[in-house]
Amino acid sequence: MHGETIEGYHVEAFAEIFRASDIGPHETVAILAETGSRGINVAIAELALAQLGVRPFRLVAPTPKMGAMIVRSTGASRVLAGAAMAPLVAAMKAADVVVDLTLEGLMHAPQLGEILAAGTRIQVISDEHPDMLARMPPDPALKEAVRAAARRAREAKTMTVTSPAGSDLTVDMAGAQTVGIWGWTDKPGTLAHWPGGIVVSFPRAGTVAGRLVLSPGDMNLTYKRYVESPVALTLEGDRVVKVEGEGVDARLMRDTLAAWGDADAAAVSHVGWGLNPAARWDALTMMDKADTNGTELRAVAGNFLFSTGANEFAGRFTEGHFDLPMMGCTISLDGTPVVEYGRLL
Ligand SMILES: [Fe+2]
């Protein structure tokens, strides 16, 4: 990864995703960006769409100022907030497709439901260096694996997660909303993000309890770093009520949660697992932090992806968000493992 040069393989990789999403000249396509967006990806998206005969238009919102608290990797973009941005939302609702190149993405944005309800499909391209995106082209087998996994999650009454480090979590899956993301979408009114390869369930309020123990090699993607010392999370009524641990990782999480000062930031956002064989656990060591939003790490095959923060299905919107991919866990649905000691079954 050197500099900001557009390579032919970048354009080809973006075009492949757009082709998989069945984007064509017959459609109106908006590119949603913000002033702070990764410019090279905006340019690549335009070139790739042009290859497909599409004439996209740009919608660019000003990047919102950060509050006193540093918030990142939330998946809850704030760029559309406020009456001043209402025309942008209207334009997105009028378009067939939105290519989302905001820094955070619209996955948990409060405006998402309204835009999808208009029939718009949203292709989020994660804020990653294009070299990393190009490593994960659309994979039809991944789509089938994700759809099968999502079906199983939807049918399940209970999810349990255990690990040799002492995790023992139970999720009541009744009424949970499950989403399968394989990286692209050709269905009106849906959102996909690239890279994909994740099944996530948004549990109802009050349905998660137990203990999760983060171990060295697990990740905290808010910090974009590997955990190096154990962190024990106690969950009651789907909230993290205690963060225990002697090391810097536990100290960081306690400090950040306190700074967010929002009980919803400690509540469960989503639970699920990664399925993408092209996503690598060691990827975070190969990139500067500025080059990644960590989406690849969320999709590593066999991880347990646990997250706190915004849960649109439980009616909670908050900027605080921890995405914590955990390795080596056993995930079972109604007693049948789907991931065993971190290995996808
Ligand atoms: Fe998340």
Boltz pocket constraint, residues with backbone or C-beta under 6 A from the ligand:
constraints:
  - pocket:
      binder: B
      contacts: [[A, 73], [A, 74], [A, 75], [A, 269], [A, 270], [A, 307], [A, 321], [A, 322], [A, 323]]
      max_distance: 6.0
